[in-house]
C-alpha cells in the first residue's frame, strides 16, 4: 500500500511540472489533428476503394 501512495504522490508532483497549453494553442492543435484525421481518412478510403476495384477485376478474370 505504501508503494501505491508513493506512486500517487509522485504522479501529482510530476503533474505540477507540466506546462499546459493555452486555450489558443489547444484549439489550434485540435484543428490540426482533426484536419489530419480527415485527410488521412480520405486517402485511406481512396486507396481501399482502388484496391477493391483491382481485386474485383482480378477475380472477374477467373470466371
C-alpha positions as CSV (number, residue, x, y, z in Angstrom):
1,X,0.0,0.0,0.0
2,X,2.9,2.3,0.7
3,X,4.3,1.9,-2.8
4,X,0.9,2.8,-4.3
5,X,0.7,6.0,-2.2
6,X,4.3,6.9,-3.2
7,X,3.3,6.4,-6.9
8,X,0.2,8.7,-6.4
9,X,2.2,11.4,-4.7
10,X,5.0,11.3,-7.3
11,X,2.4,11.5,-10.1
12,X,0.8,14.5,-8.6
13,X,4.2,16.1,-8.1
14,X,5.0,15.5,-11.8
15,X,1.7,16.9,-12.9
16,X,2.6,20.2,-11.3
17,X,5.7,20.4,-13.6
18,X,3.6,20.0,-16.7
19,X,3.4,23.1,-18.9
20,X,-0.3,23.1,-20.0
21,X,-1.1,24.6,-23.4
22,X,-3.1,27.9,-23.6
23,X,-6.6,27.9,-24.9
24,X,-5.5,29.2,-28.3
25,X,-2.8,26.5,-28.6
26,X,-5.3,23.8,-27.6
27,X,-7.8,25.0,-30.2
28,X,-5.1,25.3,-33.0
29,X,-3.7,21.9,-32.3
30,X,-7.1,20.3,-32.1
31,X,-8.0,21.7,-35.5
32,X,-4.7,20.4,-36.9
33,X,-5.4,16.9,-35.5
34,X,-9.0,16.9,-36.9
35,X,-7.8,18.1,-40.3
36,X,-5.0,15.5,-40.5
37,X,-7.5,12.8,-39.5
38,X,-9.9,13.8,-42.2
39,X,-7.2,13.9,-44.9
40,X,-5.8,10.5,-43.8
41,X,-9.3,9.0,-43.7
42,X,-10.0,10.3,-47.2
43,X,-6.6,9.0,-48.5
44,X,-7.2,5.5,-47.0
45,X,-10.7,5.5,-48.3
46,X,-9.5,6.2,-51.9
47,X,-6.8,3.5,-51.6
48,X,-9.3,1.0,-50.2
49,X,-11.7,1.7,-53.0
50,X,-9.0,1.4,-55.6
51,X,-7.7,-1.9,-54.2
52,X,-11.3,-3.3,-54.1
53,X,-11.7,-2.4,-57.8
54,X,-8.4,-4.2,-58.6
55,X,-9.4,-7.3,-56.6
56,X,-12.9,-7.4,-58.2
57,X,-11.3,-7.1,-61.7
58,X,-8.8,-9.8,-61.0
59,X,-11.5,-12.1,-59.6
60,X,-13.7,-11.5,-62.7
61,X,-10.8,-12.7,-64.9
62,X,-11.1,-16.2,-63.5
63,X,-14.8,-16.7,-64.4
